[in-house]
Amino acid sequence: MDEVPGELAGYGPIPADLVRAIAADATWRRIFTDPATGCVTGIGPRGYRPGADLTGTVLARDTTCTFVGCRMPAWRCDLDHRDPYDHDHPDLGGQTCAENLHSLCRHHHRAKTYGGWHPDLDTRTGDTWWTSPTRHRYKRPATDVNPDPPPPDRPWLHTPQPDDPPF
């Protein structure tokens, strides 16, 4: 909280006010240095909690709980690690990144954590595949954040899509 400039990796020195703005949404990691030489001796583990930008990205991407058929809005859900974060060995456990985070309502978060359900993300399509305790698999399609809305003067009009359920 002083006026000392910072160093932005890959860019160079930046002013203190910009350092503070970036730090407000940063994932902090410890950098260990040798007190005698100032040389870096190690980097601390990545953080468990995502910053505001990462949280916003995941909530916008998911829009609802990612469990099959759940319609709980993402903003009311927990942000969960698909592969569990290892608090004892953070560099070995599931990392805090968009690919490993998803929105789960409290009920389905508990089903995953204690009920034997396991999610897998298809990074090619964005779909989430859930495996039940009995090894059955269910697909939760990725959310289309830009669907073609019906014209405002005819809200009942809907263009049928190949994956629409039959009437």
PAZAPA-4460 file (N, C-alpha, C; in steps of 0.05 Angstrom, whole numbers, plus 32768, in hexadecimal, padded with zeros to 4 digits):
% residues 167
    n_x    n_y    n_z   ca_x   ca_y   ca_z    c_x    c_y    c_z   seq   type   mol
   8011   7FE8   8000   8000   8000   8000   8011   8019   8000     1      M     A
   8029   8017   7FF4   803A   802E   7FF1   803C   8037   7FD4     2      D     A
   804E   8047   7FCD   8051   8051   7FB2   8068   8045   7FA3     3      E     A
   8071   802E   7FAC   8087   8020   7F9F   807C   8012   7F86     4      V     A
   8089   8016   7F6E   807F   8009   7F56   8083   7FEB   7F58     5      P     A
   8075   7FDD   7F47   8077   7FC0   7F46   8082   7FB6   7F2C     6      G     A
   8086   7F9C   7F2A   8090   7F90   7F12   807B   7F7D   7F07     7      E     A
   8072   7F81   7EEF   805E   7F6F   7EE2   806D   7F5C   7ECF     8      L     A
   806B   7F42   7ED5   8079   7F2E   7EC5   8073   7F31   7EA7     9      A     A
   8087   7F32   7E97   8084   7F34   7E7A   8080   7F50   7E71    10      G     A
   807E   7F63   7E83   8079   7F7F   7E7B   808E   7F92   7E86    11      Y     A
   8093   7F91   7EA0   80A7   7FA2   7EAC   809B   7FB2   7EC3    12      G     A
   80A7   7FC8   7ECA   809E   7FD8   7EE1   8083   7FE5   7EDC    13      P     A
   8072   7FE5   7EF0   8058   7FF3   7EEE   8054   8004   7F07    14      I     A
   8044   801A   7F05   8040   802B   7F1C   8030   801E   7F33    15      P     A
   8034   8029   7F4B   8028   801E   7F63   8009   801C   7F61    16      A     A
   7FFC   8030   7F56   7FDE   802F   7F55   7FD5   8018   7F43    17      D     A
   7FE4   8012   7F2E   7FDD   7FFB   7F1D   7FE3   7FE1   7F2B    18      L     A
   7FF8   7FE0   7F3A   7FFF   7FC8   7F4B   7FE7   7FC2   7F5E    19      V     A
   7FDD   7FD7   7F6B   7FC7   7FD3   7F7E   7FAE   7FC9   7F70    20      R     A
   7FA8   7FD4   7F58   7F90   7FCB   7F49   7F92   7FAE   7F41    21      A     A
   7FAA   7FA6   7F38   7FAE   7F8A   7F30   7FAD   7F78   7F48    22      I     A
   7FB9   7F80   7F5E   7FBA   7F70   7F76   7F9F   7F6C   7F83    23      A     A
   7F8C   7F7E   7F7E   7F72   7F7B   7F8A   7F64   7F62   7F80    24      A     A
   7F6A   7F58   7F68   7F5E   7F40   7F5D   7F72   7F2A   7F57    25      D     A
   7F88   7F2B   7F64   7F9E   7F18   7F5E   7F9B   7EFF   7F6F    26      A     A
   7FA6   7EE9   7F65   7FAA   7ED1   7F75   7FC7   7ED3   7F7F    27      T     A
   7FCA   7ED6   7F99   7FE4   7EDB   7FA5   7FF3   7EC1   7FA8    28      W     A
   800D   7EC2   7FA3   801F   7EAC   7FA8   8038   7EB7   7FB6    29      R     A
   8041   7EA7   7FC9   805A   7EB0   7FD7   8072   7EAA   7FC5    30      R     A
   8085   7EBC   7FC6   809F   7EB7   7FB8   80B4   7EB7   7FCE    31      I     A
   80C1   7EA1   7FD1   80D6   7E9E   7FE5   80F1   7EA6   7FDA    32      F     A
   8100   7EB6   7FE9   811A   7EBF   7FE0   812F   7EB9   7FF5    33      T     A
   8147   7EB6   7FEC   815D   7EB2   7FFF   8164   7ECE   800A    34      D     A
   8163   7ED2   8025   8167   7EEC   8030   8183   7EF7   802A    35      P     A
   8197   7EE6   8027   81B2   7EEF   8022   81B6   7EF9   8005    36      A     A
   81AA   7EEA   7FF2   81AF   7EF1   7FD6   8197   7EFF   7FC8    37      T     A
   817F   7EFB   7FD3   8167   7F06   7FC6   815D   7EF5   7FAF    38      G     A
   816B   7EDE   7FAA   8162   7ECC   7F94   8149   7EBC   7F9C    39      C     A
   8138   7EB7   7F89   8120   7EA8   7F8E   8128   7E8B   7F93    40      V     A
   811C   7E80   7FA9   8122   7E64   7FB0   8109   7E53   7FAD    41      T     A
   80F2   7E5F   7FAA   80DA   7E4F   7FA7   80C1   7E61   7FA4    42      G     A
   80AC   7E55   7F99   8093   7E64   7F96   807E   7E54   7FA6    43      I     A
   806E   7E63   7FB6   8059   7E56   7FC6   8043   7E4B   7FB5    44      G     A
   8031   7E3B   7FC1   801C   7E2F   7FB2   8007   7E43   7FA8    45      P     A
   7FF9   7E3B   7F94   7FE3   7E4C   7F89   7FCD   7E4E   7F9D    46      R     A
   7FBD   7E62   7F9B   7FA7   7E67   7FAE   7F8F   7E56   7FA9    47      G     A
   7F7F   7E52   7FBE   7F67   7E42   7FBD   7F50   7E52   7FB2    48      Y     A
   7F4D   7E6B   7FBC   7F36   7E7B   7FB4   7F3C   7E8B   7F9A    49      R     A
   7F2A   7E8A   7F87   7F2E   7E99   7F6E   7F2A   7EB7   7F73    50      P     A
   7F37   7EC7   7F63   7F32   7EE4   7F63   7F18   7EEB   7F57    51      G     A
   7F11   7F05   7F58   7EF7   7F0E   7F4E   7EF4   7F0A   7F30    52      A     A
   7F09   7F0E   7F21   7F07   7F0A   7F04   7F02   7EED   7EFD    53      D     A
   7F10   7EDB   7F09   7F0D   7EBF   7F04   7EF1   7EB6   7F0D    54      L     A
   7EE8   7EBF   7F24   7ECD   7EB9   7F2E   7EB8   7EC2   7F1A    55      T     A
   7EBB   7EDB   7F11   7EA8   7EE5   7EFD   7EA7   7ED6   7EE3    56      G     A
   7EBF   7ECD   7EDB   7EC1   7EBE   7EC2   7EB2   7EA3   7EC5    57      T     A
   7EB7   7E95   7EDB   7EAA   7E7B   7EDF   7E8C   7E7E   7EE2    58      V     A
   7E82   7E92   7EF1   7E66   7E97   7EF4   7E58   7E9E   7ED9    59      L     A
   7E66   7EAE   7EC9   7E5A   7EB5   7EAF   7E5A   7E9D   7E9C    60      A     A
   7E6E   7E8D   7E9D   7E70   7E75   7E8C   7E5A   7E60   7E94    61      R     A
   7E57   7E5B   7EAE   7E45   7E46   7EB7   7E27   7E4E   7EB6    62      D     A
   7E21   7E66   7EBE   7E06   7E71   7EC1   7DF5   7E63   7ED6    63      T     A
   7DF7   7E48   7ED8   7DE8   7E39   7EED   7DFB   7E24   7EF9    64      T     A
   7DF1   7E17   7F0D   7DFF   7DFF   7F19   7E06   7DEC   7F02    65      C     A
   7E1D   7DE1   7F02   7E25   7DCF   7EEB   7E1C   7DB2   7EEF    66      T     A
   7E0D   7DAC   7F03   7E02   7D91   7F06   7DEC   7D8E   7EF2    67      F     A
   7DE9   7D76   7EE8   7DD5   7D6F   7ED4   7DB9   7D77   7EDD    68      V     A
   7DAC   7D89   7ECD   7D90   7D91   7ED3   7D8C   7DA6   7EE8    69      G     A
   7DA1   7DAE   7EF6   7D9D   7DC2   7F0B   7D9C   7DDE   7EFE    70      C     A
   7D8A   7DEE   7F07   7D86   7E09   7EFC   7D8D   7E1F   7F10    71      R     A
   7D9A   7E18   7F27   7DA2   7E2C   7F3A   7DB5   7E40   7F2D    72      M     A
   7DAF   7E5A   7F2E   7DC1   7E6E   7F22   7DDE   7E6C   7F2D    73      P     A
   7DF1   7E6F   7F1C   7E0D   7E6C   7F24   7E15   7E80   7F3A    74      A     A
   7E09   7E98   7F3A   7E11   7EAB   7F4F   7E07   7EA3   7F6B    75      W     A
   7DF5   7E8F   7F6C   7DED   7E85   7F86   7DFB   7E6B   7F8E    76      R     A
   7E0E   7E62   7F7D   7E1C   7E49   7F81   7E37   7E4C   7F8E    77      C     A
   7E42   7E36   7F96   7E5E   7E35   7FA0   7E70   7E32   7F87    78      D     A
   7E87   7E3E   7F89   7E9C   7E3A   7F74   7EAC   7E22   7F7E    79      L     A
   7EAC   7E0C   7F6E   7EB8   7DF3   7F77   7ECE   7DEB   7F64    80      D     A
   7EE3   7DDE   7F6F   7EF9   7DD2   7F5F   7EEF   7DB7   7F55    81      H     A
   7EF0   7DB3   7F3A   7EE8   7D99   7F2F   7EFA   7D83   7F3A    82      R     A
   7F15   7D87   7F38   7F28   7D76   7F45   7F2F   7D84   7F5E    83      D     A
   7F2C   7D76   7F75   7F2F   7D83   7F8F   7F4B   7D91   7F93    84      P     A
   7F4A   7DA8   7F9F   7F62   7DB7   7FA6   7F6F   7DA9   7FBD    85      Y     A
   7F89   7DA4   7FBC   7F97   7D96   7FD1   7FA4   7DAB   7FE3    86      D     A
   7F97   7DAF   7FFA   7FA1   7DC4   800D   7FBC   7DBD   8019    87      H     A
   7FC3   7DA4   801B   7FDD   7D9C   8026   7FF3   7D9E   8011    88      D     A
   7FED   7D99   7FF8   8000   7D9B   7FE2   7FF3   7DA9   7FCB    89      H     A
   7FEF   7DC3   7FCD   7FE1   7DD2   7FB8   7FEB   7DCF   7F9C    90      P     A
   8005   7DCA   7F98   8010   7DC7   7F7D   8008   7DAD   7F71    91      D     A
   7FFF   7D9A   7F81   7FF7   7D7F   7F77   7FD9   7D7D   7F73    92      L     A
   7FC9   7D8D   7F81   7FAC   7D8B   7F7F   7FA1   7D9B   7F69    93      G     A
   7F86   7D9A   7F67   7F78   7DA9   7F52   7F7D   7DC7   7F54    94      G     A
   7F85   7DD3   7F3F   7F8C   7DEF   7F3F   7F74   7E01   7F3E    95      Q     A
   7F77   7E1A   7F47   7F61   7E2E   7F46   7F64   7E3C   7F2B    96      T     A
   7F55   7E32   7F17   7F55   7E3D   7EFC   7F3A   7E38   7EF0    97      C     A
   7F33   7E46   7EDB   7F18   7E44   7ECF   7F12   7E27   7EC7    98      A     A
   7F25   7E19   7EBD   7F20   7DFD   7EB4   7F1A   7DEA   7ECB    99      E     A
   7F23   7DF1   7EE3   7F1F   7DE0   7EFA   7F09   7DEA   7F0D   100      N     A
   7EFD   7E00   7F07   7EE8   7E0B   7F18   7ECD   7E09   7F0A   101      L     A
   7EB8   7E05   7F19   7E9D   7E06   7F0F   7E8A   7E0D   7F25   102      H     A
   7E72   7E15   7F1D   7E5D   7E1D   7F30   7E4D   7E05   7F38   103      S     A
   7E49   7E01   7F52   7E38   7DEC   7F5C   7E27   7DF7   7F73   104      L     A
   7E0D   7DF2   7F72   7DFC   7DF9   7F88   7E05   7DE9   7FA0   105      C     A
   7DFD   7DF2   7FB7   7E06   7DE4   7FD0   7DFE   7DC7   7FD0   106      R     A
   7DE6   7DC0   7FC7   7DDD   7DA4   7FC7   7DEF   7D93   7FB5   107      H     A
   7DF5   7D9C   7F9D   7E05   7D8C   7F8A   7E23   7D8D   7F91   108      H     A
   7E2B   7DA3   7F9F   7E47   7DA4   7FA9   7E4B   7D8D   7FBD   109      H     A
   7E37   7D89   7FCF   7E39   7D73   7FE3   7E37   7D58   7FD5   110      R     A
   7E26   7D56   7FC0   7E24   7D3D   7FB1   7E3F   7D35   7FA5   111      A     A
   7E4E   7D49   7F9B   7E68   7D44   7F8F   7E7C   7D3D   7FA5   112      K     A
   7E7C   7D4D   7FBB   7E90   7D49   7FD0   7E8C   7D30   7FE0   113      T     A
   7E73   7D2A   7FE7   7E6D   7D14   7FF9   7E5D   7CFD   7FEC   114      Y     A
   7E52   7D02   7FD5   7E3F   7CEE   7FC9   7E4A   7CDD   7FB3   115      G     A
   7E64   7CE1   7FAC   7E6F   7CCF   7F98   7E6C   7CD8   7F7B   116      G     A
   7E60   7CF0   7F76   7E5E   7CFA   7F5B   7E78   7D07   7F53   117      W     A
   7E7F   7D05   7F39   7E98   7D11   7F2F   7E94   7D1F   7F15   118      H     A
   7E9C   7D39   7F13   7E99   7D47   7EF9   7EB3   7D46   7EE8   119      P     A
   7EAF   7D45   7ECE   7EC5   7D47   7EBB   7EBE   7D5C   7EA7   120      D     A
   7ED0   7D6F   7EA1   7ECB   7D83   7E8D   7ED6   7D7B   7E72   121      L     A
   7EC5   7D7C   7E5E   7ECE   7D78   7E43   7ED8   7D93   7E39   122      D     A
   7EF2   7D97   7E39   7EFD   7DB1   7E32   7EF8   7DB9   7E15   123      T     A
   7EF2   7DA5   7E04   7EED   7DAB   7DE8   7ED2   7DB8   7DE5   124      R     A
   7EBD   7DAE   7DF3   7EA2   7DB8   7DF0   7E98   7DC9   7E07   125      T     A
   7EA5   7DC7   7E1E   7E9C   7DD5   7E36   7E87   7DC5   7E45   126      G     A
   7E7F   7DAE   7E3C   7E6B   7D9E   7E4A   7E77   7D91   7E63   127      D     A
   7E66   7D8E   7E77   7E6F   7D80   7E8F   7E62   7D65   7E90   128      T     A
   7E72   7D50   7E93   7E69   7D35   7E96   7E6A   7D2C   7EB3   129      W     A
   7E53   7D24   7EBE   7E52   7D1C   7EDA   7E50   7CFD   7EDB   130      W     A
   7E62   7CF1   7EEB   7E61   7CD5   7EF0   7E55   7CD0   7F0B   131      T     A
   7E40   7CBF   7F0C   7E32   7CB9   7F25   7E41   7CA4   7F34   132      S     A
   7E3A   7C9F   7F4E   7E47   7C8A   7F5D   7E44   7C6E   7F51   133      P     A
   7E2F   7C6B   7F40   7E2B   7C51   7F32   7E39   7C50   7F17   134      T     A
   7E49   7C64   7F11   7E59   7C67   7EF8   7E48   7C6E   7EE0   135      R     A
   7E30   7C76   7EE3   7E20   7C81   7ECC   7E2A   7C9D   7EC7   136      H     A
   7E29   7CA5   7EAD   7E33   7CC0   7EA6   7E1D   7CD1   7E9A   137      R     A
   7E1C   7CEA   7EA2   7E08   7CFD   7E99   7E15   7D17   7E90   138      Y     A
   7E0B   7D22   7E7A   7E17   7D3A   7E6E   7E07   7D53   7E76   139      K     A
   7E15   7D67   7E7F   7E0A   7D82   7E83   7E17   7D93   7E6D   140      R     A
   7E07   7D9A   7E59   7E13   7DAA   7E43   7E1D   7DC5   7E4C   141      P     A
   7E31   7DCF   7E3E   7E3B   7DEA   7E44   7E25   7DFE   7E3F   142      A     A
   7E25   7E13   7E4E   7E11   7E28   7E4B   7E17   7E3A   7E34   143      T     A
   7E03   7E3E   7E23   7E06   7E51   7E0D   7E00   7E6D   7E18   144      D     A
   7E14   7E7D   7E1C   7E10   7E97   7E28   7E05   7EAC   7E14   145      V     A
   7E04   7EA5   7DFA   7DF9   7EB7   7DE6   7DE4   7EA9   7DD5   146      N     A
   7DCF   7E9D   7DE1   7DBC   7E90   7DD1   7DAD   7EA4   7DC0   147      P     A
   7DA1   7E9A   7DAA   7D91   7EAB   7D99   7D76   7EB0   7DA6   148      D     A
   7D72   7EC8   7DB1   7D58   7ECC   7DBF   7D42   7ED0   7DAA   149      P     A
   7D29   7ECA   7DB2   7D13   7ECF   7DA0   7D10   7EED   7D9C   150      P     A
   7D04   7EF5   7D85   7CFF   7F12   7D81   7CEF   7F1E   7D98   151      P     A
   7CF5   7F37   7DA1   7CE7   7F42   7DB8   7CC9   7F45   7DB4   152      P     A
   7CC0   7F48   7D9B   7CA3   7F4B   7D96   7C95   7F30   7D94   153      D     A
   7CA4   7F19   7D93   7C98   7EFE   7D92   7CA8   7EEB   7DA5   154      R     A
   7CA5   7EEF   7DBF   7CB5   7EDE   7DD2   7CAF   7EC1   7DD1   155      P     A
   7C97   7EB9   7DC6   7C90   7E9D   7DC4   7C9E   7E8F   7DAD   156      W     A
   7CAA   7E9E   7D9A   7CB7   7E93   7D83   7CD2   7E86   7D8C   157      L     A
   7CD6   7E6E   7D84   7CEF   7E61   7D8A   7CF7   7E50   7D72   158      H     A
   7D0F   7E53   7D69   7D19   7E43   7D52   7D22   7E28   7D5D   159      T     A
   7D15   7E12   7D54   7D1D   7DF8   7D5E   7D3A   7DF2   7D59   160      P     A
   7D46   7DE5   7D6D   7D62   7DDD   7D6C   7D64   7DBF   7D6B   161      Q     A
   7D79   7DB4   7D60   7D7C   7D96   7D5E   7D7A   7D88   7D79   162      P     A
   7D84   7D95   7D8E   7D84   7D88   7DA9   7D6C   7D8F   7DBA   163      D     A
   7D58   7D9D   7DAF   7D3F   7DA3   7DBE   7D30   7D8A   7DC4   164      D     A
   7D24   7D89   7DDC   7D14   7D71   7DE3   7CFA   7D71   7DD1   165      P     A
   7CF0   7D59   7DCC   7CD7   7D58   7DBC   7CBF   7D62   7DCD   166      P     A
   7CAB   7D6C   7DBF   7C93   7D76   7DCE   7C82   7D5F   7DD6   167      F     A
***
